[in-house]
Structures are given as structure tokens and as C-alpha cells.
């Protein structure tokens, strides 16, 4: 209403949709090098390059170009990744002990989808001292 008492009405109603639920972009994290599934990477499983792979399953809403962040490193989903059903992230090993793996992706609305659960593996490449 202006000073003369005239009422101005909006030209059209506007509908706003609030979207706070993330798209299903990623799922479980697996470690293919953990051959026996015990959560420990020994010298044979780790190899010589000083890293191991984490595979992050892609959800049904993942698209070519979706960015998946694994431990602070961005991986862009490709058509080949979609066909495989996962992205592969190289995880560097800096020493013995636990290594935590966290993955997340952000949908077009800015909602963060996190992996089903973080995964921790233990690097144990030193032989046990069995001879005292």
C-alpha cells in the first residue's frame, strides 16, 4: 500500500521448493586390496607403490561429471565409472597404522551425500618378531 492507499498486488504467485535431502550419489566404500577382508593390509596386499585403492560405490543419482571427494581429493565420475558402478581413489600410505577413508559428494542443490560409512584399514607391513 502506498501513501495514497493504493494496493499493489504481485503479478504472480511464486512457489519455492526447499530441498535439504541429498541425492543418492554414493554408497559403500570397499578396499579391493584387503583380499581376506580382515581390515589389515599386509605387505603382500599393499604392494610397492605406497598406496592402496578405495572403491566408492555410485548411487542411482550419480551422473557423468559428479564430483566425489575422497579424503580431500576430488574424483570426477566418468561414463566408465558409471558402467563399473564405482570410482577408484588412490589412498596414499604414509606409515604403519590405521588409515581412515571418508567419501562425500555434493548434489546440484548443494546437499552433501556421504558414504554409507567411513572405512578404516590398518597398514601392517612389518613382520612379527616371532623369534625372541
Backbone as JSON, one array per atom type, in Angstrom:
{
  "sequence": "XXXXXXXXXXXXXXXXXXXXXXXXXXXXXXXXXXXXXXXXXXXXXXXXXXXXXXXXXXXXXXXXXXXXXXXXXXXXXXXXXXXXXXXXXXXXXXXXXXXXXXXXXXXXXXXXXXXXXXXXXXXXXXXXXXXX",
  "N": [[0.85, -1.16, 0.0], [0.6, 2.17, -0.9], [1.31, 5.66, -0.08], [-1.04, 6.95, -0.8], [-2.96, 5.07, -0.42], [-3.27, 3.1, -2.3], [-3.23, -0.27, -3.39], [-0.83, -2.59, -4.29], [-0.61, -5.52, -6.11], [1.11, -8.58, -6.39], [2.37, -9.76, -9.54], [2.27, -12.49, -10.03], [1.89, -15.58, -8.27], [4.51, -17.16, -6.48], [6.15, -20.21, -6.28], [8.12, -21.93, -4.02], [10.5, -24.41, -3.62], [11.86, -26.29, -1.07], [14.76, -28.02, -0.68], [16.39, -30.2, 1.13], [17.39, -32.7, 1.28], [19.95, -34.88, 0.36], [20.83, -36.03, -2.93], [21.06, -39.48, -3.96], [24.06, -40.17, -4.34], [26.43, -41.57, -3.73], [27.58, -44.7, -2.23], [28.63, -47.46, -0.48], [32.01, -47.86, 0.77], [34.72, -49.74, -0.33], [37.64, -51.83, -0.02], [39.59, -53.13, -2.3], [42.15, -54.31, -2.22], [42.32, -55.5, 0.26], [42.42, -58.48, 0.6], [41.59, -60.69, 2.19], [39.65, -59.56, 3.71], [40.03, -58.68, 6.34], [40.49, -56.15, 7.31], [43.06, -55.34, 7.58], [45.97, -54.36, 5.96], [48.55, -56.11, 4.67], [52.05, -56.55, 3.76], [52.05, -57.94, 1.29], [49.48, -57.41, 0.33], [49.47, -54.64, 0.15], [51.44, -53.88, -1.71], [54.03, -52.28, -3.72], [53.91, -49.6, -4.39], [53.21, -47.77, -2.46], [50.6, -47.05, -1.93], [47.05, -47.71, -1.71], [43.92, -48.85, -3.08], [40.69, -47.38, -2.83], [37.39, -48.17, -3.36], [34.52, -46.46, -4.22], [31.19, -46.9, -4.14], [28.79, -45.99, -6.58], [25.77, -44.18, -6.41], [22.29, -44.37, -7.51], [21.65, -41.82, -8.41], [23.96, -40.65, -9.31], [25.86, -38.98, -11.81], [27.54, -38.63, -15.0], [30.26, -36.62, -14.53], [29.69, -35.94, -11.92], [31.18, -35.01, -8.85], [33.2, -36.68, -6.62], [34.49, -36.61, -3.44], [37.24, -37.9, -1.87], [38.86, -38.36, 1.02], [39.73, -35.69, 0.87], [40.54, -35.37, -1.77], [39.45, -34.71, -5.01], [37.48, -36.58, -7.28], [36.31, -36.98, -10.48], [33.39, -38.29, -11.76], [33.17, -40.54, -14.44], [31.88, -41.78, -17.6], [32.77, -44.41, -17.81], [33.18, -45.02, -15.11], [30.52, -44.94, -14.22], [29.54, -47.15, -15.63], [31.03, -49.17, -14.4], [30.1, -48.89, -11.82], [31.32, -47.73, -9.67], [33.79, -45.42, -8.3], [37.36, -45.25, -8.34], [39.7, -44.55, -5.92], [42.96, -43.54, -5.21], [44.67, -44.18, -2.31], [47.07, -42.75, -0.36], [49.75, -44.16, 1.55], [51.32, -43.38, 4.48], [52.68, -44.52, 6.51], [52.88, -47.07, 9.07], [49.91, -48.37, 10.64], [46.52, -47.18, 11.42], [44.38, -46.14, 8.72], [42.06, -43.88, 7.77], [39.17, -43.69, 5.69], [37.16, -41.46, 4.04], [34.32, -40.46, 2.25], [32.5, -38.21, 0.17], [29.92, -36.46, -1.64], [28.51, -33.73, -3.47], [25.29, -32.66, -4.27], [23.35, -31.14, -6.98], [21.86, -29.18, -5.72], [23.38, -28.45, -3.62], [23.39, -30.11, -1.42], [24.95, -32.41, 0.78], [26.0, -35.67, 0.23], [27.01, -38.44, 1.96], [29.25, -41.27, 2.18], [28.03, -44.6, 2.9], [29.27, -45.48, 5.26], [32.24, -44.47, 6.97], [35.43, -45.95, 6.36], [37.99, -47.75, 7.95], [41.21, -48.95, 7.59], [43.97, -50.93, 8.63], [47.37, -50.52, 8.25], [49.84, -52.85, 8.15], [52.77, -53.78, 7.63], [55.08, -54.75, 8.63], [57.04, -57.53, 9.6], [56.14, -59.85, 12.19], [57.88, -60.23, 15.27], [58.81, -63.15, 15.8], [60.81, -64.72, 16.71], [62.43, -64.78, 19.59]],
  "CA": [[0.0, 0.0, 0.0], [1.39, 3.39, -0.95], [0.83, 6.76, 0.77], [-2.39, 7.33, -1.22], [-3.87, 3.97, -0.11], [-3.36, 2.15, -3.4], [-2.66, -1.58, -3.08], [-0.19, -3.25, -5.43], [-0.65, -6.97, -5.97], [2.14, -9.24, -7.19], [1.92, -10.23, -10.85], [2.01, -13.93, -10.0], [2.37, -16.28, -7.09], [5.78, -17.86, -6.68], [6.28, -21.42, -5.48], [9.51, -22.22, -3.67], [10.71, -25.77, -3.13], [13.01, -26.41, -0.18], [15.34, -29.35, -0.87], [17.5, -30.39, 2.07], [17.81, -34.09, 1.24], [20.91, -35.09, -0.73], [20.61, -37.08, -3.92], [21.8, -40.7, -3.65], [25.2, -40.12, -5.26], [27.45, -42.58, -3.39], [27.18, -45.72, -1.27], [29.64, -48.07, 0.38], [33.44, -47.82, 0.45], [35.38, -51.04, -0.18], [39.09, -51.85, -0.25], [39.83, -54.38, -3.03], [43.42, -54.93, -1.86], [42.15, -56.26, 1.51], [41.98, -59.72, -0.02], [40.89, -61.59, 3.11], [38.59, -58.82, 4.38], [40.26, -58.55, 7.78], [40.71, -54.76, 7.69], [44.51, -55.12, 7.73], [46.73, -54.51, 4.72], [49.92, -56.56, 4.91], [53.0, -56.17, 2.7], [51.61, -58.52, 0.02], [48.26, -56.73, -0.13], [49.73, -53.23, -0.11], [52.24, -53.68, -2.91], [55.25, -51.47, -3.58], [53.74, -48.21, -4.81], [52.94, -46.9, -1.32], [49.2, -46.66, -1.85], [46.06, -48.75, -1.98], [42.72, -48.29, -3.7], [39.37, -47.42, -2.21], [36.32, -48.08, -4.35], [33.32, -45.85, -3.67], [30.04, -47.27, -4.97], [27.99, -44.87, -7.06], [24.34, -44.33, -6.22], [21.48, -44.24, -8.73], [21.55, -40.42, -8.85], [25.26, -40.17, -9.81], [25.89, -38.69, -13.24], [28.83, -38.3, -15.59], [30.62, -35.28, -14.08], [29.55, -35.82, -10.46], [32.48, -34.97, -8.18], [33.26, -37.42, -5.37], [35.68, -36.24, -2.68], [37.71, -38.98, -1.01], [39.97, -37.89, 1.85], [40.2, -34.38, 0.43], [40.91, -35.37, -3.19], [38.27, -34.79, -5.87], [37.46, -37.51, -8.41], [35.14, -36.7, -11.33], [32.78, -39.51, -12.29], [33.16, -40.67, -15.89], [30.96, -42.8, -18.13], [33.33, -45.72, -17.44], [32.88, -45.22, -13.69], [29.1, -45.28, -14.13], [29.38, -48.52, -16.11], [31.59, -50.04, -13.37], [29.32, -48.76, -10.6], [32.14, -47.17, -8.6], [35.02, -44.71, -8.65], [38.52, -45.77, -7.63], [40.54, -43.49, -5.36], [44.25, -43.99, -4.69], [44.87, -43.7, -0.94], [48.49, -42.86, -0.02], [50.11, -44.7, 2.87], [52.49, -42.65, 4.99], [53.34, -45.31, 7.55], [52.12, -48.15, 9.68], [48.8, -47.98, 11.49], [45.2, -47.01, 10.81], [44.13, -45.15, 7.67], [40.61, -43.68, 7.64], [38.72, -43.28, 4.37], [35.87, -40.76, 4.08], [33.91, -40.01, 0.91], [31.27, -37.43, 0.08], [29.63, -35.8, -2.92], [27.53, -32.66, -3.32], [24.34, -32.66, -5.38], [23.16, -29.86, -7.68], [21.26, -28.21, -4.82], [24.33, -28.16, -2.55], [23.25, -31.06, -0.32], [26.09, -33.33, 0.85], [25.74, -37.09, 0.4], [28.22, -39.11, 2.46], [29.26, -42.72, 2.0], [27.25, -45.31, 3.91], [30.07, -45.45, 6.49], [33.68, -44.34, 6.77], [36.13, -47.23, 6.49], [39.36, -47.66, 8.44], [42.05, -50.14, 7.45], [45.25, -50.82, 9.33], [48.54, -50.92, 7.46], [50.77, -53.62, 8.98], [53.67, -54.42, 6.67], [56.28, -55.22, 9.31], [56.88, -58.9, 10.1], [56.12, -60.02, 13.64], [59.13, -60.75, 15.85], [58.44, -64.44, 16.36], [61.99, -65.34, 17.31], [62.76, -63.88, 20.68]],
  "C": [[0.9, 1.23, 0.0], [0.73, 4.47, -0.08], [-0.59, 7.18, 0.42], [-3.41, 6.21, -0.97], [-4.05, 2.97, -1.23], [-2.64, 0.85, -3.03], [-2.08, -2.17, -4.36], [-0.16, -4.74, -5.15], [0.43, -7.56, -6.88], [1.55, -9.77, -8.49], [1.57, -11.71, -10.85], [2.5, -14.49, -8.67], [3.66, -17.0, -7.45], [5.8, -19.06, -5.75], [7.76, -21.69, -5.26], [9.56, -23.64, -3.12], [11.97, -25.78, -2.28], [13.5, -27.85, -0.28], [16.55, -29.47, 0.04], [17.98, -31.83, 2.11], [18.78, -34.3, 0.08], [20.43, -36.17, -1.69], [21.45, -38.29, -3.51], [22.94, -40.84, -4.65], [26.21, -41.23, -5.0], [26.92, -43.53, -2.33], [28.35, -46.18, -0.42], [31.06, -47.86, -0.16], [33.99, -49.23, 0.65], [36.85, -50.9, -0.53], [39.43, -53.16, -0.97], [41.14, -55.07, -2.66], [43.33, -55.75, -0.57], [41.56, -57.62, 1.14], [41.2, -60.63, 0.91], [39.83, -60.86, 3.94], [38.78, -58.62, 5.87], [40.5, -57.11, 8.24], [42.17, -54.41, 7.91], [45.16, -55.33, 6.37], [48.15, -54.9, 5.07], [50.79, -56.19, 3.71], [52.57, -56.72, 1.34], [50.39, -57.8, -0.54], [48.53, -55.29, -0.53], [50.5, -53.02, -1.41], [53.38, -52.72, -2.65], [55.07, -50.0, -3.91], [53.39, -47.26, -3.67], [51.52, -46.39, -1.25], [48.32, -47.9, -2.0], [44.82, -48.07, -2.54], [41.52, -48.41, -2.78], [38.36, -47.29, -3.34], [35.08, -47.53, -3.65], [32.17, -46.15, -4.63], [29.26, -46.02, -5.35], [26.51, -45.18, -6.88], [23.58, -44.11, -7.52], [21.37, -42.81, -9.26], [22.88, -39.86, -9.37], [25.2, -40.02, -11.33], [27.33, -38.53, -13.7], [29.14, -36.85, -15.2], [30.41, -35.04, -12.6], [30.94, -35.85, -9.85], [32.35, -35.68, -6.83], [34.57, -37.05, -4.69], [36.02, -37.38, -1.74], [38.96, -38.48, -0.29], [40.58, -36.6, 1.32], [40.62, -34.28, -1.02], [39.64, -35.57, -4.02], [38.49, -35.76, -7.03], [36.18, -37.23, -9.19], [34.65, -38.0, -11.96], [32.74, -39.45, -13.81], [32.11, -41.69, -16.31], [31.45, -44.2, -17.78], [33.06, -46.03, -15.97], [31.41, -45.63, -13.5], [28.85, -46.72, -14.57], [29.91, -49.52, -15.07], [30.75, -50.03, -12.1], [30.09, -48.18, -9.43], [33.23, -46.28, -9.18], [36.14, -45.35, -7.83], [39.39, -44.6, -7.21], [41.82, -44.11, -4.83], [44.47, -43.35, -3.32], [46.35, -43.86, -0.6], [48.68, -43.41, 1.39], [51.38, -44.0, 3.32], [53.21, -43.39, 6.09], [52.43, -46.41, 8.04], [50.95, -47.58, 10.48], [47.51, -47.74, 10.72], [45.16, -45.9, 9.77], [42.61, -45.06, 7.51], [40.28, -43.19, 6.24], [37.31, -42.7, 4.51], [35.56, -40.28, 2.66], [32.6, -39.24, 1.0], [31.14, -36.82, -1.3], [28.52, -34.78, -2.67], [26.6, -32.66, -4.53], [24.15, -31.25, -5.94], [22.56, -28.78, -6.79], [22.18, -27.86, -3.64], [24.21, -29.06, -1.35], [24.39, -32.08, -0.39], [25.6, -34.75, 1.11], [27.05, -37.73, 0.85], [28.1, -40.61, 2.22], [28.48, -43.37, 3.13], [27.95, -45.33, 5.26], [31.52, -45.19, 6.1], [34.3, -45.71, 6.99], [37.53, -46.94, 7.01], [40.04, -48.99, 8.22], [43.35, -49.88, 8.18], [46.35, -51.34, 8.42], [49.52, -51.59, 8.42], [51.67, -54.41, 8.05], [54.94, -54.95, 7.32], [56.07, -56.64, 9.82], [56.9, -58.93, 11.63], [57.46, -60.59, 14.09], [58.8, -62.06, 16.56], [59.6, -65.16, 17.02], [62.52, -64.38, 18.36], [64.17, -63.87, 20.98]]
}
